[in-house]
Amino acid sequence: RIHLFFAASLLLLASACATTGDPAQQFINEATKTAQLVDQVTLAASVAIKANALKGQDADTTVATVTAARDGLKAARDTAKTDPAAALVMLRFRTAALTAAQAYIATQGAPK
């Protein structure tokens, strides 16, 4: 019975490793998506600011969010050299902030 337990444990561990994948490759994939999202939000913010859909503090906050995400992407790339898993966490944090900014811009009636 103990052999069955160890065999089942190994199968479970192997399936967990297969689903999590290589952190370095995951980082590359997510970094590419995050970089694209930075570009998309930068463009949307620029259009919204020019159209006066984002003004004052809202515009400043949106620009600061995009700038922080761009800087965070650079920091994550540096971190990925030594700790890809930590770099993934950094990317996911920036992606969440960018997604929130993108959603906010969309609610402000900016032209598309």
GULO-994238 format. One line per field, with one value per residue (C-alpha): residue number from 1; x, y, z. Coordinates in pm, 1 decimal, always signed. Layout:
BEGIN
k = c(NUM; ...) $
xx = c(X; ...) $
yy = c(Y; ...) $
zz = c(Z; ...) $
// end
This chain:
BEGIN
k = c(1; 2; 3; 4; 5; 6; 7; 8; 9; 10; 11; 12; 13; 14; 15; 16; 17; 18; 19; 20; 21; 22; 23; 24; 25; 26; 27; 28; 29; 30; 31; 32; 33; 34; 35; 36; 37; 38; 39; 40; 41; 42; 43; 44; 45; 46; 47; 48; 49; 50; 51; 52; 53; 54; 55; 56; 57; 58; 59; 60; 61; 62; 63; 64; 65; 66; 67; 68; 69; 70; 71; 72; 73; 74; 75; 76; 77; 78; 79; 80; 81; 82; 83; 84; 85; 86; 87; 88; 89; 90; 91; 92; 93; 94; 95; 96; 97; 98; 99; 100; 101; 102; 103; 104; 105; 106; 107; 108; 109; 110; 111; 112) $
xx = c(+0.0; +281.8; +409.2; +71.8; +78.5; +424.4; +326.8; +14.5; +219.8; +469.8; +191.6; +34.8; +369.1; +440.7; +99.1; +146.5; +482.8; +334.7; +56.0; +276.6; +534.3; +873.0; +872.9; +1124.6; +901.1; +592.4; +776.6; +860.6; +497.9; +356.7; +620.0; +519.2; +151.8; +229.7; +439.3; +151.6; -89.1; +142.0; +129.6; -248.5; -311.4; -58.6; -242.0; -585.7; -472.8; -319.6; -639.3; -853.2; -639.1; -639.5; -1017.3; -1055.0; -1215.1; -939.9; -850.8; -664.7; -598.6; -751.5; -509.9; -216.1; -304.6; -344.6; -10.5; +153.5; +1.5; +136.3; +477.3; +491.5; +392.7; +662.3; +921.3; +787.2; +825.6; +1191.3; +1242.7; +1070.1; +1300.5; +1600.0; +1450.8; +1372.6; +1745.0; +1774.3; +1416.3; +1161.9; +885.6; +920.0; +931.4; +600.1; +441.5; +573.2; +425.8; +89.7; +70.6; +146.8; -97.8; -375.5; -304.0; -297.1; -619.4; -789.0; -657.3; -776.3; -1123.3; -1137.9; -1034.9; -1310.3; -1571.4; -1469.0; -1615.7; -1288.5; -1299.1; -1169.7) $
yy = c(+0.0; +238.4; +187.1; +291.0; +600.9; +698.6; +624.4; +837.3; +1112.6; +1108.3; +1125.6; +1416.0; +1596.1; +1532.9; +1665.7; +1973.6; +2043.4; +1996.1; +2245.3; +2510.0; +2491.9; +2650.0; +2984.6; +3131.6; +3050.5; +3173.3; +3495.7; +3545.7; +3487.4; +3717.2; +3985.3; +3998.4; +4032.5; +4296.3; +4498.0; +4490.4; +4599.5; +4888.7; +5003.0; +4966.3; +5159.8; +5427.1; +5480.0; +5476.5; +5723.5; +5951.3; +5954.7; +6008.5; +6297.1; +6464.8; +6424.6; +6572.9; +6247.7; +6225.0; +6545.6; +6666.6; +6408.6; +6127.0; +6194.8; +6226.3; +5900.5; +5715.4; +5841.4; +5745.8; +5396.8; +5344.9; +5481.6; +5256.1; +4957.4; +5034.9; +5069.8; +4754.2; +4563.4; +4665.1; +4564.5; +4231.7; +4162.0; +4221.3; +4004.4; +3723.9; +3668.6; +3532.7; +3458.6; +3402.7; +3312.2; +3644.5; +3825.3; +3661.4; +3799.5; +4145.0; +4118.5; +4002.5; +4295.3; +4539.6; +4365.8; +4401.0; +4773.2; +4823.1; +4629.6; +4847.8; +5162.7; +5034.8; +4966.5; +5310.3; +5481.9; +5291.9; +5425.2; +5786.2; +5803.9; +5841.4; +5789.4; +5452.4) $
zz = c(+0.0; +73.8; -280.7; -417.3; -198.8; -325.9; -686.6; -649.6; -486.1; -772.0; -1027.9; -842.5; -822.5; -1190.6; -1293.0; -1074.7; -1237.5; -1582.3; -1516.1; -1359.0; -1636.8; -1652.1; -1465.4; -1710.2; -2008.4; -1823.3; -1751.9; -2119.5; -2219.8; -1953.5; -2009.8; -2375.5; -2281.9; -2020.8; -2265.9; -2514.2; -2241.5; -2148.5; -2511.7; -2529.7; -2209.2; -2308.8; -2636.7; -2471.9; -2205.2; -2466.0; -2671.0; -2360.7; -2237.8; -2578.8; -2597.5; -2246.5; -2128.7; -1865.2; -1687.4; -1382.9; -1113.6; -1320.7; -1604.2; -1365.2; -1190.6; -1519.3; -1649.2; -1318.1; -1339.7; -1691.2; -1594.4; -1287.8; -1501.7; -1757.2; -1480.0; -1314.1; -1638.0; -1653.6; -1289.8; -1351.3; -1645.1; -1418.3; -1144.5; -1390.6; -1441.8; -1088.3; -976.3; -1255.1; -1009.5; -825.1; -1158.3; -1252.3; -936.3; -1023.4; -1373.6; -1246.9; -1008.5; -1291.4; -1524.3; -1265.3; -1228.2; -1605.1; -1652.9; -1391.7; -1562.7; -1899.4; -1760.5; -1600.4; -1924.3; -2106.1; -1861.9; -1923.5; -2271.1; -2457.1; -2832.8; -2947.7) $
// end
